[in-house]
Amino acid sequence: MFDTDNTDTIVLQLLAKVEDKKKQIGNAERPSWITNCSFGFDPQNNARINIQVVRELETLIEIHAFLTAKFGHYQASLKELGISEKEAPFKWLGFTFDQWVSDIQTRINGLRIKSKRDELAKLEERVNALVSPEQRRKIELEKLAKELA
């Protein structure tokens, strides 16, 4: 026979996971930037790319590849010249390699949010379809109690 108590428990766990994922998406929608997000391939040229609004993944990959090459060459030069990173840290347009990479990753995460949000809405709809009427009533009562507290 069908075990409603066990099914309701599983459904409640799934609903909790959906809520947790919603919170994660909410946090990703409010990114914390480290650099000024104004990237340029040539420090002498004022042509800049605002990382916060880049829509093409390829552009972010090109920026990362450029910085990775610059950073790698810089590290090789430091080693060859016997200079430590502390004496002459790598900076591009005033920010370190790690700071740029962090902001690039933040933007990539932002680009992925829409698809995650859409996927989550579908999952939530499927889970909600599994909630029994008794459990739905209980969930609604708990929500009301929280709102009135």
C-alpha positions as a Markdown table, in Angstrom:
| # | Residue | x | y | z |
|---|---|---|---|---|
| 1 | Met | 0.0 | 0.0 | 0.0 |
| 2 | Phe | 1.0 | 3.7 | -0.4 |
| 3 | Asp | 2.7 | 5.3 | 2.6 |
| 4 | Thr | 1.5 | 8.9 | 2.7 |
| 5 | Asp | 3.4 | 9.9 | 5.8 |
| 6 | Asn | 6.7 | 8.8 | 4.2 |
| 7 | Thr | 5.8 | 10.5 | 0.9 |
| 8 | Asp | 4.9 | 13.7 | 2.7 |
| 9 | Thr | 8.2 | 13.6 | 4.6 |
| 10 | Ile | 10.1 | 13.2 | 1.3 |
| 11 | Val | 8.1 | 16.0 | -0.3 |
| 12 | Leu | 8.8 | 18.3 | 2.6 |
| 13 | Gln | 12.5 | 17.5 | 2.3 |
| 14 | Leu | 12.3 | 18.3 | -1.5 |
| 15 | Leu | 10.5 | 21.5 | -0.8 |
| 16 | Ala | 13.2 | 22.5 | 1.7 |
| 17 | Lys | 15.9 | 21.8 | -0.9 |
| 18 | Val | 14.0 | 24.0 | -3.5 |
| 19 | Glu | 13.8 | 26.8 | -0.9 |
| 20 | Asp | 17.6 | 26.5 | -0.2 |
| 21 | Lys | 18.3 | 26.7 | -3.9 |
| 22 | Lys | 16.1 | 29.8 | -4.2 |
| 23 | Lys | 18.2 | 31.4 | -1.5 |
| 24 | Gln | 21.4 | 30.5 | -3.3 |
| 25 | Ile | 20.1 | 32.1 | -6.5 |
| 26 | Gly | 19.0 | 35.2 | -4.5 |
| 27 | Asn | 22.5 | 35.5 | -3.1 |
| 28 | Ala | 24.1 | 35.1 | -6.6 |
| 29 | Glu | 21.8 | 37.9 | -7.9 |
| 30 | Arg | 23.4 | 40.3 | -5.5 |
| 31 | Pro | 27.0 | 39.9 | -6.4 |
| 32 | Ser | 29.9 | 41.4 | -4.5 |
| 33 | Trp | 32.5 | 42.9 | -6.9 |
| 34 | Ile | 36.2 | 43.2 | -6.0 |
| 35 | Thr | 37.5 | 45.2 | -9.0 |
| 36 | Asn | 36.0 | 48.2 | -10.6 |
| 37 | Cys | 34.9 | 45.8 | -13.4 |
| 38 | Ser | 36.4 | 48.1 | -16.1 |
| 39 | Phe | 38.7 | 45.8 | -18.0 |
| 40 | Gly | 41.0 | 46.7 | -20.9 |
| 41 | Phe | 43.4 | 44.7 | -22.9 |
| 42 | Asp | 45.7 | 47.7 | -23.3 |
| 43 | Pro | 46.3 | 50.0 | -20.3 |
| 44 | Gln | 47.2 | 52.8 | -22.7 |
| 45 | Asn | 43.9 | 52.7 | -24.5 |
| 46 | Asn | 40.7 | 53.9 | -22.8 |
| 47 | Ala | 38.6 | 51.2 | -24.5 |
| 48 | Arg | 37.2 | 49.2 | -21.6 |
| 49 | Ile | 34.8 | 46.3 | -21.1 |
| 50 | Asn | 32.4 | 46.4 | -18.2 |
| 51 | Ile | 32.5 | 42.9 | -16.8 |
| 52 | Gln | 29.2 | 43.4 | -14.9 |
| 53 | Val | 27.2 | 43.6 | -18.2 |
| 54 | Val | 29.1 | 41.2 | -20.5 |
| 55 | Arg | 26.6 | 38.8 | -21.9 |
| 56 | Glu | 28.9 | 36.6 | -24.0 |
| 57 | Leu | 30.7 | 33.8 | -22.2 |
| 58 | Glu | 33.4 | 33.9 | -24.8 |
| 59 | Thr | 34.3 | 37.5 | -23.9 |
| 60 | Leu | 34.8 | 36.5 | -20.3 |
| 61 | Ile | 36.9 | 33.5 | -21.4 |
| 62 | Glu | 39.1 | 35.8 | -23.6 |
| 63 | Ile | 39.6 | 38.2 | -20.7 |
| 64 | His | 40.6 | 35.3 | -18.4 |
| 65 | Ala | 42.9 | 33.8 | -21.0 |
| 66 | Phe | 44.6 | 37.1 | -21.5 |
| 67 | Leu | 45.1 | 37.6 | -17.8 |
| 68 | Thr | 46.3 | 34.0 | -17.4 |
| 69 | Ala | 48.9 | 34.5 | -20.0 |
| 70 | Lys | 50.1 | 37.9 | -18.6 |
| 71 | Phe | 50.2 | 36.4 | -15.1 |
| 72 | Gly | 52.1 | 33.3 | -16.2 |
| 73 | His | 54.7 | 35.4 | -18.1 |
| 74 | Tyr | 55.0 | 37.8 | -15.1 |
| 75 | Gln | 55.6 | 34.9 | -12.7 |
| 76 | Ala | 58.2 | 33.4 | -15.1 |
| 77 | Ser | 60.0 | 36.8 | -15.2 |
| 78 | Leu | 59.9 | 37.1 | -11.4 |
| 79 | Lys | 61.5 | 33.7 | -11.1 |
| 80 | Glu | 64.2 | 34.3 | -13.8 |
| 81 | Leu | 65.1 | 37.7 | -12.2 |
| 82 | Gly | 65.1 | 36.3 | -8.6 |
| 83 | Ile | 62.3 | 38.6 | -7.4 |
| 84 | Ser | 59.6 | 37.5 | -5.1 |
| 85 | Glu | 55.9 | 38.1 | -5.6 |
| 86 | Lys | 55.8 | 40.2 | -2.4 |
| 87 | Glu | 58.4 | 42.5 | -3.8 |
| 88 | Ala | 56.6 | 43.1 | -7.1 |
| 89 | Pro | 53.0 | 41.7 | -7.1 |
| 90 | Phe | 51.2 | 41.3 | -10.4 |
| 91 | Lys | 48.6 | 43.9 | -11.0 |
| 92 | Trp | 46.5 | 44.6 | -14.1 |
| 93 | Leu | 44.8 | 48.0 | -14.1 |
| 94 | Gly | 45.3 | 48.2 | -10.4 |
| 95 | Phe | 43.9 | 44.8 | -9.4 |
| 96 | Thr | 45.5 | 41.4 | -8.8 |
| 97 | Phe | 45.1 | 38.3 | -11.0 |
| 98 | Asp | 42.9 | 36.7 | -8.3 |
| 99 | Gln | 40.7 | 39.7 | -8.0 |
| 100 | Trp | 40.0 | 39.8 | -11.7 |
| 101 | Val | 39.4 | 36.0 | -11.8 |
| 102 | Ser | 36.9 | 36.3 | -8.9 |
| 103 | Asp | 34.9 | 39.0 | -10.7 |
| 104 | Ile | 35.0 | 37.0 | -14.0 |
| 105 | Gln | 33.6 | 34.0 | -12.1 |
| 106 | Thr | 31.0 | 36.2 | -10.4 |
| 107 | Arg | 29.8 | 37.3 | -13.8 |
| 108 | Ile | 29.7 | 33.8 | -15.2 |
| 109 | Asn | 27.6 | 32.7 | -12.2 |
| 110 | Gly | 25.3 | 35.6 | -12.9 |
| 111 | Leu | 24.9 | 34.5 | -16.5 |
| 112 | Arg | 24.0 | 31.0 | -15.3 |
| 113 | Ile | 21.3 | 32.3 | -12.9 |
| 114 | Lys | 18.5 | 32.6 | -15.4 |
| 115 | Ser | 18.8 | 29.0 | -16.5 |
| 116 | Lys | 19.0 | 27.8 | -12.9 |
| 117 | Arg | 16.0 | 29.9 | -12.0 |
| 118 | Asp | 13.9 | 28.4 | -14.9 |
| 119 | Glu | 15.0 | 24.9 | -14.0 |
| 120 | Leu | 14.2 | 25.5 | -10.3 |
| 121 | Ala | 10.7 | 26.7 | -11.2 |
| 122 | Lys | 10.0 | 23.5 | -13.1 |
| 123 | Leu | 11.3 | 21.4 | -10.2 |
| 124 | Glu | 9.2 | 23.3 | -7.7 |
| 125 | Glu | 6.1 | 22.8 | -9.8 |
| 126 | Arg | 6.7 | 19.1 | -10.0 |
| 127 | Val | 7.3 | 18.8 | -6.2 |
| 128 | Asn | 4.2 | 20.9 | -5.4 |
| 129 | Ala | 2.2 | 18.5 | -7.5 |
| 130 | Leu | 3.2 | 15.7 | -5.1 |
| 131 | Val | 2.0 | 17.5 | -2.0 |
| 132 | Ser | -1.1 | 15.9 | -0.5 |
| 133 | Pro | -4.1 | 18.1 | 0.4 |
| 134 | Glu | -3.5 | 17.4 | 4.1 |
| 135 | Gln | 0.2 | 18.4 | 3.8 |
| 136 | Arg | -0.6 | 21.4 | 1.7 |
| 137 | Arg | -3.1 | 22.6 | 4.5 |
| 138 | Lys | -0.4 | 22.0 | 7.1 |
| 139 | Ile | 2.2 | 24.0 | 5.1 |
| 140 | Glu | -0.2 | 26.8 | 4.7 |
| 141 | Leu | -1.0 | 26.9 | 8.4 |
| 142 | Glu | 2.7 | 27.0 | 9.2 |
| 143 | Lys | 3.2 | 30.0 | 6.8 |
| 144 | Leu | 0.2 | 31.8 | 8.3 |
| 145 | Ala | 1.5 | 31.2 | 11.8 |
| 146 | Lys | 4.9 | 32.6 | 10.9 |
| 147 | Glu | 3.3 | 35.7 | 9.3 |
| 148 | Leu | 1.2 | 36.4 | 12.3 |
| 149 | Ala | 4.0 | 35.8 | 14.8 |
